[in-house]
Amino acid sequence: MDINKIFSKNLARLRKLRGYSQRELAKKTKLSHRMINYYEKNPKSVPMNKLELLAKALDVKIADFFNEEETSPLDNLDVRWLKKIIELKNLPETDRKEINKHIKSLLEKNKLQKKQIEQKALEIL
């Protein structure tokens, strides 16, 4: 894989893991939002001083931007969801259990609705 693509992918992944939007990372590094977006969209090159700013803001080593890692399901997760997950993690355990029950209930309800729709479609055919 191209080194610039590896960098772009890792920059976005590390930013999301820290719970930052592109705008938040831009503020933290004093780079423009447009520049952060460009760096995440396969730049032609990234100056060393910018790499240092990004690494410091994300609390990583510069080498971490160039590791070829497997993709993670978190790579495409919206930062807003990651922030909510972090907030949920800080709730008391009883509240987390209640939220977990509610989520399970909603997922089961959704599965049941999908099955019903599939059954109706099969009946029509």
CYANA upper distance limits for C-alpha pairs under 8 A (distance plus 0.5 A):
  1 MET  CA      5 LYS  CA      7.46
  1 MET  CA      6 ILE  CA      7.37
  2 ASP  CA      6 ILE  CA      6.88
  3 ILE  CA      7 PHE  CA      6.67
  3 ILE  CA     66 PHE  CA      7.47
  4 ASN  CA      8 SER  CA      6.62
  4 ASN  CA     42 ASN  CA      6.06
  4 ASN  CA     43 PRO  CA      6.70
  4 ASN  CA     44 LYS  CA      7.20
  4 ASN  CA     45 SER  CA      7.50
  5 LYS  CA      9 LYS  CA      6.55
  5 LYS  CA     41 LYS  CA      8.41
  5 LYS  CA     42 ASN  CA      5.72
  5 LYS  CA     43 PRO  CA      8.40
  6 ILE  CA     10 ASN  CA      6.60
  6 ILE  CA     65 PHE  CA      7.76
  6 ILE  CA     66 PHE  CA      6.37
  6 ILE  CA     67 ASN  CA      7.75
  6 ILE  CA     68 GLU  CA      6.99
  7 PHE  CA     11 LEU  CA      6.45
  7 PHE  CA     40 GLU  CA      8.32
  7 PHE  CA     42 ASN  CA      8.19
  7 PHE  CA     65 PHE  CA      5.55
  7 PHE  CA     66 PHE  CA      5.86
  8 SER  CA     12 ALA  CA      6.81
  8 SER  CA     39 TYR  CA      6.38
  8 SER  CA     40 GLU  CA      4.80
  8 SER  CA     41 LYS  CA      6.61
  8 SER  CA     42 ASN  CA      5.90
  8 SER  CA     43 PRO  CA      7.93
  8 SER  CA     65 PHE  CA      8.41
  9 LYS  CA     13 ARG  CA      6.66
  9 LYS  CA     40 GLU  CA      7.10
 10 ASN  CA     14 LEU  CA      6.36
 10 ASN  CA     64 ASP  CA      8.02
 10 ASN  CA     65 PHE  CA      5.73
 10 ASN  CA     66 PHE  CA      7.60
 10 ASN  CA     67 ASN  CA      8.15
 11 LEU  CA     15 ARG  CA      6.49
 11 LEU  CA     39 TYR  CA      8.25
 11 LEU  CA     40 GLU  CA      6.88
 11 LEU  CA     65 PHE  CA      6.59
 12 ALA  CA     16 LYS  CA      6.65
 12 ALA  CA     40 GLU  CA      6.43
 12 ALA  CA     75 ASP  CA      8.04
 13 ARG  CA     17 LEU  CA      6.62
 13 ARG  CA     74 LEU  CA      8.16
 13 ARG  CA     75 ASP  CA      5.94
 14 LEU  CA     18 ARG  CA      6.80
 14 LEU  CA     58 LEU  CA      7.53
 15 ARG  CA     19 GLY  CA      6.93
 15 ARG  CA     20 TYR  CA      6.01
 15 ARG  CA     21 SER  CA      7.71
 15 ARG  CA     22 GLN  CA      8.18
 15 ARG  CA     25 LEU  CA      7.86
 15 ARG  CA     58 LEU  CA      7.19
 16 LYS  CA     20 TYR  CA      6.17
 16 LYS  CA     21 SER  CA      7.56
 16 LYS  CA     74 LEU  CA      8.49
 16 LYS  CA     75 ASP  CA      8.00
 16 LYS  CA     77 LEU  CA      8.41
 16 LYS  CA     78 ASP  CA      8.37
 16 LYS  CA     79 VAL  CA      6.17
 16 LYS  CA     82 LEU  CA      7.90
 17 LEU  CA     74 LEU  CA      8.45
 17 LEU  CA     82 LEU  CA      8.06
 18 ARG  CA     58 LEU  CA      7.37
 19 GLY  CA     79 VAL  CA      6.23
 19 GLY  CA     80 ARG  CA      8.22
 19 GLY  CA     82 LEU  CA      6.48
 19 GLY  CA     83 LYS  CA      6.14
 20 TYR  CA     24 GLU  CA      6.06
 20 TYR  CA     25 LEU  CA      6.45
 20 TYR  CA     79 VAL  CA      7.10
 21 SER  CA     25 LEU  CA      6.78
 21 SER  CA     79 VAL  CA      6.70
 22 GLN  CA     26 ALA  CA      6.60
 22 GLN  CA     33 HIS  CA      6.63
 22 GLN  CA     36 ILE  CA      6.73
 22 GLN  CA     37 ASN  CA      7.33
 23 ARG  CA     27 LYS  CA      6.80
 23 ARG  CA     32 SER  CA      8.40
 23 ARG  CA     33 HIS  CA      5.72
 24 GLU  CA     28 LYS  CA      6.70
 25 LEU  CA     29 THR  CA      6.60
 25 LEU  CA     33 HIS  CA      8.36
 25 LEU  CA     36 ILE  CA      8.09
 25 LEU  CA     57 ALA  CA      7.81
 26 ALA  CA     30 LYS  CA      6.07
 26 ALA  CA     31 LEU  CA      5.35
 26 ALA  CA     32 SER  CA      5.85
 26 ALA  CA     33 HIS  CA      5.62
 26 ALA  CA     35 MET  CA      8.44
 26 ALA  CA     36 ILE  CA      6.87
 27 LYS  CA     31 LEU  CA      7.18
 27 LYS  CA     32 SER  CA      8.01
 27 LYS  CA     33 HIS  CA      8.44
 28 LYS  CA     57 ALA  CA      6.75
 29 THR  CA     53 LEU  CA      6.29
 29 THR  CA     54 LEU  CA      6.91
 29 THR  CA     57 ALA  CA      6.69
 31 LEU  CA     35 MET  CA      6.94
 31 LEU  CA     36 ILE  CA      7.61
 32 SER  CA     36 ILE  CA      7.03
 33 HIS  CA     37 ASN  CA      6.69
 34 ARG  CA     38 TYR  CA      6.64
 35 MET  CA     39 TYR  CA      6.65
 36 ILE  CA     40 GLU  CA      6.80
 37 ASN  CA     41 LYS  CA      6.80
 38 TYR  CA     42 ASN  CA      7.41
 38 TYR  CA     43 PRO  CA      6.59
 39 TYR  CA     43 PRO  CA      5.70
 39 TYR  CA     46 VAL  CA      7.99
 46 VAL  CA     50 LYS  CA      7.09
 46 VAL  CA     51 LEU  CA      7.18
 47 PRO  CA     51 LEU  CA      6.93
 48 MET  CA     52 GLU  CA      6.73
 49 ASN  CA     53 LEU  CA      6.85
 50 LYS  CA     54 LEU  CA      6.67
 51 LEU  CA     55 ALA  CA      6.52
 51 LEU  CA     62 ILE  CA      7.03
 52 GLU  CA     56 LYS  CA      6.56
 52 GLU  CA     62 ILE  CA      7.27
 53 LEU  CA     57 ALA  CA      6.63
 54 LEU  CA     58 LEU  CA      6.63
 55 ALA  CA     59 ASP  CA      6.22
 55 ALA  CA     60 VAL  CA      5.49
 55 ALA  CA     61 LYS  CA      6.25
 55 ALA  CA     62 ILE  CA      6.12
 56 LYS  CA     60 VAL  CA      6.96
 56 LYS  CA     61 LYS  CA      8.30
 60 VAL  CA     64 ASP  CA      6.92
 61 LYS  CA     65 PHE  CA      8.10
 62 ILE  CA     66 PHE  CA      8.09
 63 ALA  CA     67 ASN  CA      7.22
 71 THR  CA     75 ASP  CA      7.21
 73 PRO  CA     77 LEU  CA      7.64
 77 LEU  CA     81 TRP  CA      7.48
 77 LEU  CA     82 LEU  CA      7.83
 78 ASP  CA     82 LEU  CA      7.30
 79 VAL  CA     83 LYS  CA      6.73
 80 ARG  CA     84 LYS  CA      6.81
 81 TRP  CA     85 ILE  CA      6.67
 82 LEU  CA     86 ILE  CA      6.76
 83 LYS  CA     87 GLU  CA      6.74
 84 LYS  CA     88 LEU  CA      6.55
 85 ILE  CA     89 LYS  CA      6.64
 86 ILE  CA     90 ASN  CA      7.24
 87 GLU  CA     91 LEU  CA      7.42
 88 LEU  CA     96 ARG  CA      7.18
 89 LYS  CA     96 ARG  CA      7.95
 91 LEU  CA     95 ASP  CA      6.76
 91 LEU  CA     96 ARG  CA      6.75
 92 PRO  CA     96 ARG  CA      6.89
 93 GLU  CA     97 LYS  CA      6.66
 94 THR  CA     98 GLU  CA      6.84
 95 ASP  CA     99 ILE  CA      6.73
 96 ARG  CA    100 ASN  CA      6.58
 97 LYS  CA    101 LYS  CA      6.71
 98 GLU  CA    102 HIS  CA      6.78
 99 ILE  CA    103 ILE  CA      6.64
100 ASN  CA    104 LYS  CA      6.65
101 LYS  CA    105 SER  CA      6.63
102 HIS  CA    106 LEU  CA      6.73
103 ILE  CA    107 LEU  CA      6.65
104 LYS  CA    108 GLU  CA      6.62
105 SER  CA    109 LYS  CA      6.62
106 LEU  CA    110 ASN  CA      6.63
107 LEU  CA    111 LYS  CA      6.70
108 GLU  CA    112 LEU  CA      6.65
109 LYS  CA    113 GLN  CA      6.73
110 ASN  CA    114 LYS  CA      6.75
111 LYS  CA    115 LYS  CA      6.75
112 LEU  CA    116 GLN  CA      6.72
113 GLN  CA    117 ILE  CA      6.73
114 LYS  CA    118 GLU  CA      6.66
115 LYS  CA    119 GLN  CA      6.59
116 GLN  CA    120 LYS  CA      6.68
117 ILE  CA    121 ALA  CA      6.68
118 GLU  CA    122 LEU  CA      6.73
119 GLN  CA    123 GLU  CA      6.70
120 LYS  CA    124 ILE  CA      6.78
121 ALA  CA    125 LEU  CA      6.93
